Amino acid sequence: MGAPRPELSPTARILVEGSYIIIYEPMPYGIFVVAVVYGGRDPENWL
């Protein structure tokens, strides 16, 4: 569903929902949420 982000991890994906960015990895049993970040933050400070 989300856009692949291979620069973070080979299986990482991101999803933008409203003002938030969700970074997650698909798993056989569902998803593993790595981070939920407010989209107004500077990405250099949290990546």
C-alpha distance matrix in Angstrom:
0.0 3.8 6.8 8.9 12.2 14.8 17.6 16.7 16.2 15.5 12.4 11.4 8.3 8.7 7.6 10.6 12.0 15.5 17.6 15.6 13.4 11.6 11.8 10.6 11.0 9.9 13.2 15.0 15.6 12.4 11.3 13.8 13.6 15.6 16.3 16.0 17.9 19.5 18.5 22.2 23.1 24.0 21.4 24.4 25.6 22.7 21.0
3.8 0.0 3.8 6.4 9.0 12.2 14.5 13.6 13.7 13.7 10.9 9.0 5.4 5.1 4.7 8.0 10.4 13.9 15.3 13.1 10.3 9.0 8.8 8.7 9.8 10.0 13.8 16.3 17.0 13.7 11.5 13.0 12.2 13.4 13.7 13.5 15.0 16.7 15.4 19.0 19.7 20.4 17.7 20.6 22.0 19.2 17.5
6.8 3.8 0.0 3.8 6.4 9.6 11.8 11.8 12.3 12.1 10.3 8.5 5.2 5.4 6.7 9.3 12.5 15.5 16.4 14.4 11.2 10.6 9.7 10.2 11.0 11.8 15.6 18.3 19.6 16.5 14.1 15.1 14.3 14.6 14.9 15.0 15.8 17.4 15.5 18.9 19.3 19.3 16.4 19.0 20.9 18.5 16.3
8.9 6.4 3.8 0.0 3.8 6.1 9.0 9.2 9.1 8.4 7.1 6.0 4.3 6.7 9.3 12.3 15.5 18.7 19.1 16.7 13.1 12.0 9.9 9.8 9.5 10.6 14.2 16.9 18.8 16.3 13.8 14.3 14.1 13.9 14.9 16.0 16.9 19.1 17.5 20.8 20.5 20.0 16.6 18.7 20.7 18.2 15.4
12.2 9.0 6.4 3.8 0.0 3.8 5.4 5.7 6.7 7.4 7.4 5.3 5.2 6.9 10.3 12.8 16.3 19.1 18.8 16.2 12.4 11.7 9.0 9.8 9.9 12.2 15.5 18.6 20.4 18.0 15.0 14.6 13.9 12.6 13.5 15.0 15.4 17.8 16.2 19.2 18.3 17.4 13.8 15.4 17.5 15.1 12.0
14.8 12.2 9.6 6.1 3.8 0.0 3.8 5.3 5.0 4.7 6.5 6.3 7.9 10.4 14.0 16.6 20.0 22.9 22.4 19.7 16.0 14.9 11.7 11.8 10.9 13.0 15.7 18.7 21.0 19.2 16.4 15.8 15.8 14.2 15.7 17.8 18.3 21.0 19.6 22.4 21.1 19.7 16.0 16.8 19.0 16.8 13.3
17.6 14.5 11.8 9.0 5.4 3.8 0.0 3.8 5.8 7.3 9.6 8.4 10.1 11.5 15.2 17.2 20.7 23.1 22.1 19.5 15.8 15.3 12.2 13.2 13.0 15.8 18.4 21.6 23.7 21.7 18.6 17.3 16.7 14.4 15.4 17.5 17.4 19.9 18.5 20.8 19.1 17.2 13.5 13.6 16.1 14.3 10.6
16.7 13.6 11.8 9.2 5.7 5.3 3.8 0.0 3.8 7.1 8.4 6.3 8.5 9.9 13.7 15.9 19.0 21.6 20.5 17.4 13.8 12.8 9.3 10.2 10.3 13.6 16.0 19.5 21.2 19.2 15.8 14.1 13.3 10.7 11.9 14.5 14.7 17.7 16.9 19.5 17.5 16.2 12.4 12.9 14.5 12.0 8.5
16.2 13.7 12.3 9.1 6.7 5.0 5.8 3.8 0.0 3.8 5.4 5.0 8.5 11.1 14.8 17.6 20.6 23.6 22.9 19.6 15.9 14.1 10.4 9.9 8.6 11.4 13.3 16.6 18.7 17.2 14.2 12.7 13.0 10.9 13.2 16.1 17.1 20.4 19.9 22.7 20.9 19.9 16.1 16.6 18.0 15.2 11.8
15.5 13.7 12.1 8.4 7.4 4.7 7.3 7.1 3.8 0.0 3.8 5.9 9.0 12.4 15.9 19.1 22.1 25.3 25.0 21.9 18.2 16.2 12.7 11.5 9.2 10.8 12.6 15.3 18.0 16.9 14.5 13.8 14.9 13.6 16.1 18.8 20.1 23.2 22.5 25.5 24.0 23.0 19.2 19.9 21.5 18.9 15.4
12.4 10.9 10.3 7.1 7.4 6.5 9.6 8.4 5.4 3.8 0.0 3.8 6.6 10.3 13.4 16.9 19.5 23.0 23.1 19.9 16.3 13.9 10.6 8.6 5.8 7.1 9.3 12.2 14.6 13.2 10.9 10.8 12.1 11.7 14.4 16.8 18.6 21.8 21.2 24.6 23.5 23.1 19.4 20.7 22.0 19.0 16.0
11.4 9.0 8.5 6.0 5.3 6.3 8.4 6.3 5.0 5.9 3.8 0.0 3.8 7.0 10.4 13.6 16.4 19.7 19.5 16.3 12.6 10.4 6.9 5.8 4.8 7.6 10.5 13.9 15.6 13.4 10.3 9.6 9.7 8.9 11.0 13.2 14.8 17.9 17.5 20.8 19.7 19.5 15.9 17.5 18.7 15.5 12.8
8.3 5.4 5.2 4.3 5.2 7.9 10.1 8.5 8.5 9.0 6.6 3.8 0.0 3.8 6.9 10.3 13.1 16.5 16.8 13.8 10.3 8.3 5.9 5.5 6.0 8.0 11.6 14.9 16.1 13.2 10.2 10.4 9.8 9.8 10.9 12.1 13.6 16.2 15.4 18.9 18.5 18.6 15.3 17.6 18.9 15.9 13.6
8.7 5.1 5.4 6.7 6.9 10.4 11.5 9.9 11.1 12.4 10.3 7.0 3.8 0.0 3.8 6.7 9.7 12.9 13.0 10.2 6.7 5.5 4.5 6.2 8.6 10.7 14.3 17.6 18.2 14.9 11.7 11.7 9.8 9.8 9.6 9.7 10.7 12.8 11.7 15.3 15.4 15.9 13.0 15.9 17.0 14.1 12.5
7.6 4.7 6.7 9.3 10.3 14.0 15.2 13.7 14.8 15.9 13.4 10.4 6.9 3.8 0.0 3.8 6.3 9.8 10.7 8.3 5.8 5.1 6.6 8.1 10.8 12.2 15.7 18.7 18.7 15.1 12.3 12.9 10.7 11.7 10.7 9.6 10.7 12.0 10.9 14.7 15.5 16.7 14.5 17.9 18.7 16.0 15.1
10.6 8.0 9.3 12.3 12.8 16.6 17.2 15.9 17.6 19.1 16.9 13.6 10.3 6.7 3.8 0.0 3.8 6.4 7.3 5.8 4.6 6.3 8.9 11.3 14.4 15.9 19.3 22.3 22.1 18.3 15.5 15.9 13.2 13.8 11.9 9.7 9.7 9.8 8.2 11.8 13.4 15.0 13.6 17.2 18.0 15.7 15.5
12.0 10.4 12.5 15.5 16.3 20.0 20.7 19.0 20.6 22.1 19.5 16.4 13.1 9.7 6.3 3.8 0.0 3.8 6.1 5.3 6.3 7.5 11.0 12.9 16.1 17.3 20.4 23.1 22.3 18.4 16.1 16.6 13.7 15.1 12.9 9.9 10.3 9.8 9.2 12.5 14.6 16.9 16.0 19.8 19.9 17.7 18.1
15.5 13.9 15.5 18.7 19.1 22.9 23.1 21.6 23.6 25.3 23.0 19.7 16.5 12.9 9.8 6.4 3.8 0.0 3.8 5.6 8.2 10.4 13.9 16.3 19.7 21.0 24.1 26.8 25.9 22.0 19.6 20.0 16.8 17.8 15.1 11.7 11.1 9.3 8.4 10.9 13.7 16.4 16.4 20.2 20.2 18.4 19.4
17.6 15.3 16.4 19.1 18.8 22.4 22.1 20.5 22.9 25.0 23.1 19.5 16.8 13.0 10.7 7.3 6.1 3.8 0.0 3.8 7.0 10.1 13.4 16.4 20.0 21.9 25.0 28.1 27.2 23.4 20.6 20.2 16.8 17.0 13.8 10.3 8.6 6.0 5.1 7.2 10.0 13.0 13.5 17.2 16.9 15.5 16.9
15.6 13.1 14.4 16.7 16.2 19.7 19.5 17.4 19.6 21.9 19.9 16.3 13.8 10.2 8.3 5.8 5.3 5.6 3.8 0.0 3.8 6.4 9.8 12.8 16.5 18.6 21.5 24.7 23.9 20.2 17.2 16.6 13.0 13.2 10.0 6.6 5.6 4.5 4.8 8.1 9.7 12.4 12.0 15.7 15.3 13.1 14.3
13.4 10.3 11.2 13.1 12.4 16.0 15.8 13.8 15.9 18.2 16.3 12.6 10.3 6.7 5.8 4.6 6.3 8.2 7.0 3.8 0.0 3.8 6.5 9.8 13.3 15.8 18.9 22.3 21.9 18.3 15.0 14.3 11.0 10.7 8.0 5.8 5.2 6.3 5.7 9.5 10.1 11.9 10.3 13.9 14.0 11.5 11.7
11.6 9.0 10.6 12.0 11.7 14.9 15.3 12.8 14.1 16.2 13.9 10.4 8.3 5.5 5.1 6.3 7.5 10.4 10.1 6.4 3.8 0.0 3.8 6.3 10.0 12.4 15.3 18.7 18.2 14.7 11.3 10.5 7.3 7.7 5.9 4.6 6.5 8.9 9.4 13.0 13.1 14.7 12.6 15.8 15.7 12.5 12.3
11.8 8.8 9.7 9.9 9.0 11.7 12.2 9.3 10.4 12.7 10.6 6.9 5.9 4.5 6.6 8.9 11.0 13.9 13.4 9.8 6.5 3.8 0.0 3.8 7.2 10.3 13.2 16.8 17.0 13.9 10.2 8.8 6.2 5.4 5.2 6.4 8.2 11.4 11.6 15.1 14.3 15.1 12.2 14.9 15.1 11.6 10.4
10.6 8.7 10.2 9.8 9.8 11.8 13.2 10.2 9.9 11.5 8.6 5.8 5.5 6.2 8.1 11.3 12.9 16.3 16.4 12.8 9.8 6.3 3.8 0.0 3.8 6.7 9.4 13.1 13.2 10.3 6.6 5.5 4.3 5.1 7.0 8.8 11.5 14.7 15.2 18.7 18.0 18.9 15.9 18.2 18.4 14.8 13.3
11.0 9.8 11.0 9.5 9.9 10.9 13.0 10.3 8.6 9.2 5.8 4.8 6.0 8.6 10.8 14.4 16.1 19.7 20.0 16.5 13.3 10.0 7.2 3.8 0.0 3.8 6.4 10.1 11.1 8.9 5.7 5.2 6.5 7.2 10.2 12.5 15.1 18.4 18.8 22.3 21.4 21.9 18.6 20.5 20.9 17.4 15.4
9.9 10.0 11.8 10.6 12.2 13.0 15.8 13.6 11.4 10.8 7.1 7.6 8.0 10.7 12.2 15.9 17.3 21.0 21.9 18.6 15.8 12.4 10.3 6.7 3.8 0.0 3.8 6.9 8.3 6.2 4.4 6.3 8.7 10.5 13.4 15.2 18.1 21.2 21.4 25.1 24.6 25.3 22.0 24.1 24.6 21.1 19.1
13.2 13.8 15.6 14.2 15.5 15.7 18.4 16.0 13.3 12.6 9.3 10.5 11.6 14.3 15.7 19.3 20.4 24.1 25.0 21.5 18.9 15.3 13.2 9.4 6.4 3.8 0.0 3.8 5.4 5.1 5.0 6.5 10.1 12.0 15.3 17.4 20.6 23.8 24.5 28.1 27.4 28.1 24.9 26.8 27.0 23.3 21.5
15.0 16.3 18.3 16.9 18.6 18.7 21.6 19.5 16.6 15.3 12.2 13.9 14.9 17.6 18.7 22.3 23.1 26.8 28.1 24.7 22.3 18.7 16.8 13.1 10.1 6.9 3.8 0.0 3.8 5.8 7.8 9.9 13.5 15.7 18.9 20.8 24.2 27.3 28.0 31.6 31.1 31.9 28.7 30.6 30.8 27.2 25.3
15.6 17.0 19.6 18.8 20.4 21.0 23.7 21.2 18.7 18.0 14.6 15.6 16.1 18.2 18.7 22.1 22.3 25.9 27.2 23.9 21.9 18.2 17.0 13.2 11.1 8.3 5.4 3.8 0.0 3.8 6.9 9.2 12.5 15.3 18.3 19.9 23.4 26.4 27.5 31.2 30.8 32.0 29.1 31.2 31.0 27.3 25.9
12.4 13.7 16.5 16.3 18.0 19.2 21.7 19.2 17.2 16.9 13.2 13.4 13.2 14.9 15.1 18.3 18.4 22.0 23.4 20.2 18.3 14.7 13.9 10.3 8.9 6.2 5.1 5.8 3.8 0.0 3.8 7.1 9.8 13.0 15.5 16.7 20.2 23.0 24.0 27.7 27.5 28.9 26.1 28.5 28.4 24.6 23.4
11.3 11.5 14.1 13.8 15.0 16.4 18.6 15.8 14.2 14.5 10.9 10.3 10.2 11.7 12.3 15.5 16.1 19.6 20.6 17.2 15.0 11.3 10.2 6.6 5.7 4.4 5.0 7.8 6.9 3.8 0.0 3.8 6.3 9.3 11.8 13.3 16.7 19.7 20.6 24.3 23.9 25.2 22.3 24.7 24.6 20.9 19.6
13.8 13.0 15.1 14.3 14.6 15.8 17.3 14.1 12.7 13.8 10.8 9.6 10.4 11.7 12.9 15.9 16.6 20.0 20.2 16.6 14.3 10.5 8.8 5.5 5.2 6.3 6.5 9.9 9.2 7.1 3.8 0.0 3.8 6.2 9.2 11.5 14.9 18.3 19.6 23.0 22.1 23.2 20.4 22.4 21.9 18.2 17.1
13.6 12.2 14.3 14.1 13.9 15.8 16.7 13.3 13.0 14.9 12.1 9.7 9.8 9.8 10.7 13.2 13.7 16.8 16.8 13.0 11.0 7.3 6.2 4.3 6.5 8.7 10.1 13.5 12.5 9.8 6.3 3.8 0.0 3.8 5.8 7.7 11.1 14.5 16.0 19.3 18.5 19.9 17.4 19.7 19.0 15.2 14.6
15.6 13.4 14.6 13.9 12.6 14.2 14.4 10.7 10.9 13.6 11.7 8.9 9.8 9.8 11.7 13.8 15.1 17.8 17.0 13.2 10.7 7.7 5.4 5.1 7.2 10.5 12.0 15.7 15.3 13.0 9.3 6.2 3.8 0.0 3.8 7.2 9.9 13.6 15.1 18.1 16.6 17.6 14.8 16.6 15.8 12.1 11.3
16.3 13.7 14.9 14.9 13.5 15.7 15.4 11.9 13.2 16.1 14.4 11.0 10.9 9.6 10.7 11.9 12.9 15.1 13.8 10.0 8.0 5.9 5.2 7.0 10.2 13.4 15.3 18.9 18.3 15.5 11.8 9.2 5.8 3.8 0.0 3.8 6.2 9.9 11.7 14.6 13.2 14.6 12.3 14.6 13.4 9.7 10.0
16.0 13.5 15.0 16.0 15.0 17.8 17.5 14.5 16.1 18.8 16.8 13.2 12.1 9.7 9.6 9.7 9.9 11.7 10.3 6.6 5.8 4.6 6.4 8.8 12.5 15.2 17.4 20.8 19.9 16.7 13.3 11.5 7.7 7.2 3.8 0.0 3.8 6.9 9.1 12.1 11.5 13.7 12.2 15.1 13.9 10.6 11.6
17.9 15.0 15.8 16.9 15.4 18.3 17.4 14.7 17.1 20.1 18.6 14.8 13.6 10.7 10.7 9.7 10.3 11.1 8.6 5.6 5.2 6.5 8.2 11.5 15.1 18.1 20.6 24.2 23.4 20.2 16.7 14.9 11.1 9.9 6.2 3.8 0.0 3.8 6.0 8.6 7.7 10.1 9.2 12.3 11.0 8.3 10.0
19.5 16.7 17.4 19.1 17.8 21.0 19.9 17.7 20.4 23.2 21.8 17.9 16.2 12.8 12.0 9.8 9.8 9.3 6.0 4.5 6.3 8.9 11.4 14.7 18.4 21.2 23.8 27.3 26.4 23.0 19.7 18.3 14.5 13.6 9.9 6.9 3.8 0.0 3.8 5.6 6.0 9.4 9.8 13.1 11.9 10.2 12.5
18.5 15.4 15.5 17.5 16.2 19.6 18.5 16.9 19.9 22.5 21.2 17.5 15.4 11.7 10.9 8.2 9.2 8.4 5.1 4.8 5.7 9.4 11.6 15.2 18.8 21.4 24.5 28.0 27.5 24.0 20.6 19.6 16.0 15.1 11.7 9.1 6.0 3.8 0.0 3.8 5.5 8.0 8.4 12.0 11.9 10.8 12.3
22.2 19.0 18.9 20.8 19.2 22.4 20.8 19.5 22.7 25.5 24.6 20.8 18.9 15.3 14.7 11.8 12.5 10.9 7.2 8.1 9.5 13.0 15.1 18.7 22.3 25.1 28.1 31.6 31.2 27.7 24.3 23.0 19.3 18.1 14.6 12.1 8.6 5.6 3.8 0.0 3.8 6.7 8.7 11.8 11.4 11.5 13.6
23.1 19.7 19.3 20.5 18.3 21.1 19.1 17.5 20.9 24.0 23.5 19.7 18.5 15.4 15.5 13.4 14.6 13.7 10.0 9.7 10.1 13.1 14.3 18.0 21.4 24.6 27.4 31.1 30.8 27.5 23.9 22.1 18.5 16.6 13.2 11.5 7.7 6.0 5.5 3.8 0.0 3.8 6.1 8.7 7.7 8.0 10.6
24.0 20.4 19.3 20.0 17.4 19.7 17.2 16.2 19.9 23.0 23.1 19.5 18.6 15.9 16.7 15.0 16.9 16.4 13.0 12.4 11.9 14.7 15.1 18.9 21.9 25.3 28.1 31.9 32.0 28.9 25.2 23.2 19.9 17.6 14.6 13.7 10.1 9.4 8.0 6.7 3.8 0.0 3.8 5.5 5.7 7.3 9.1
21.4 17.7 16.4 16.6 13.8 16.0 13.5 12.4 16.1 19.2 19.4 15.9 15.3 13.0 14.5 13.6 16.0 16.4 13.5 12.0 10.3 12.6 12.2 15.9 18.6 22.0 24.9 28.7 29.1 26.1 22.3 20.4 17.4 14.8 12.3 12.2 9.2 9.8 8.4 8.7 6.1 3.8 0.0 3.8 5.3 5.4 5.8
24.4 20.6 19.0 18.7 15.4 16.8 13.6 12.9 16.6 19.9 20.7 17.5 17.6 15.9 17.9 17.2 19.8 20.2 17.2 15.7 13.9 15.8 14.9 18.2 20.5 24.1 26.8 30.6 31.2 28.5 24.7 22.4 19.7 16.6 14.6 15.1 12.3 13.1 12.0 11.8 8.7 5.5 3.8 0.0 3.8 5.7 5.7
25.6 22.0 20.9 20.7 17.5 19.0 16.1 14.5 18.0 21.5 22.0 18.7 18.9 17.0 18.7 18.0 19.9 20.2 16.9 15.3 14.0 15.7 15.1 18.4 20.9 24.6 27.0 30.8 31.0 28.4 24.6 21.9 19.0 15.8 13.4 13.9 11.0 11.9 11.9 11.4 7.7 5.7 5.3 3.8 0.0 3.8 6.1
22.7 19.2 18.5 18.2 15.1 16.8 14.3 12.0 15.2 18.9 19.0 15.5 15.9 14.1 16.0 15.7 17.7 18.4 15.5 13.1 11.5 12.5 11.6 14.8 17.4 21.1 23.3 27.2 27.3 24.6 20.9 18.2 15.2 12.1 9.7 10.6 8.3 10.2 10.8 11.5 8.0 7.3 5.4 5.7 3.8 0.0 3.8
21.0 17.5 16.3 15.4 12.0 13.3 10.6 8.5 11.8 15.4 16.0 12.8 13.6 12.5 15.1 15.5 18.1 19.4 16.9 14.3 11.7 12.3 10.4 13.3 15.4 19.1 21.5 25.3 25.9 23.4 19.6 17.1 14.6 11.3 10.0 11.6 10.0 12.5 12.3 13.6 10.6 9.1 5.8 5.7 6.1 3.8 0.0
